Amino acid sequence: MELAVNEVVVSMNGIRIVNEISLYVGRGKFVGLIGPNGCCKSTLLKTIYKVIKPQRGAVFLDGIDVCKSSPKTVSKKDGRSRTI
């Protein structure tokens, strides 16, 4: 599967805590997020798997916009199709 995070912005209680983050993870690649406590690693991950909705930006899994798609549509991705 390919994961693309494009200029994601997340705010909580009126405070911007994730500011225009972009990343790309290609098919068959692994990524680790490292950083000090409180630098929003978990917030970014929660945005990727749709627990937190971004105020701006998009998250794509094999070309499917995760934020605009139903959980059922996203869960059907098996990593073998290629739509990006």
C-alpha positions in Angstrom: 0.0 0.0 0.0 1.0 3.6 -0.5 0.2 6.3 2.1 0.2 10.0 1.3 -0.4 12.7 3.8 -0.8 16.1 2.2 -0.4 19.3 4.2 -2.5 18.1 7.1 -3.5 20.7 9.7 -5.1 19.7 13.0 -6.3 22.1 15.7 -7.6 21.4 19.2 -9.4 23.9 21.3 -8.5 26.6 18.8 -4.8 25.8 18.9 -3.0 24.5 15.8 -1.0 21.5 16.9 -0.2 19.9 13.6 0.9 22.4 11.0 0.9 21.4 7.3 2.5 18.0 7.7 3.1 16.0 4.5 4.6 12.6 4.1 4.7 9.7 1.7 5.3 6.0 2.4 5.8 4.0 -0.7 4.6 0.4 -1.4 6.5 -2.1 0.8 8.2 0.6 2.9 8.2 1.1 6.6 8.3 4.4 8.6 8.8 5.2 12.2 7.8 8.4 13.9 10.2 9.6 16.6 10.3 12.7 18.7 9.9 14.0 22.2 6.7 13.6 24.3 4.1 16.1 23.2 5.3 16.7 19.7 2.0 15.3 18.2 3.2 11.9 16.9 0.0 10.3 18.2 -2.2 13.1 16.9 -0.8 12.6 13.4 -1.4 8.9 13.6 -4.9 9.4 14.8 -5.5 11.7 11.9 -4.2 9.1 9.5 -6.5 6.4 10.8 -9.5 8.8 11.0 -10.0 9.2 14.7 -9.3 12.9 14.4 -10.5 14.9 11.4 -8.0 17.4 10.0 -9.1 21.0 9.5 -7.1 21.0 6.2 -5.2 18.6 4.0 -5.9 15.0 3.0 -4.8 11.5 3.8 -4.7 9.0 0.9 -4.3 5.2 1.1 -3.7 3.8 -2.4 -5.4 6.8 -3.9 -8.5 6.7 -1.7 -9.2 9.8 0.4 -9.4 8.3 3.9 -11.1 11.3 5.4 -13.9 11.3 2.8 -14.4 7.6 2.4 -16.4 5.2 4.6 -14.5 2.9 6.9 -15.8 -0.1 4.9 -14.3 1.3 1.7 -10.9 1.9 3.3 -10.9 -1.5 5.1 -11.3 -3.3 1.7 -7.9 -2.1 0.6 -5.7 -5.2 0.6 -2.4 -3.6 -0.6 -2.3 -5.3 -4.0 -4.3 -2.9 -6.1 -2.6 0.1 -7.6 -4.7 3.3 -8.0 -2.3 6.2 -7.3 
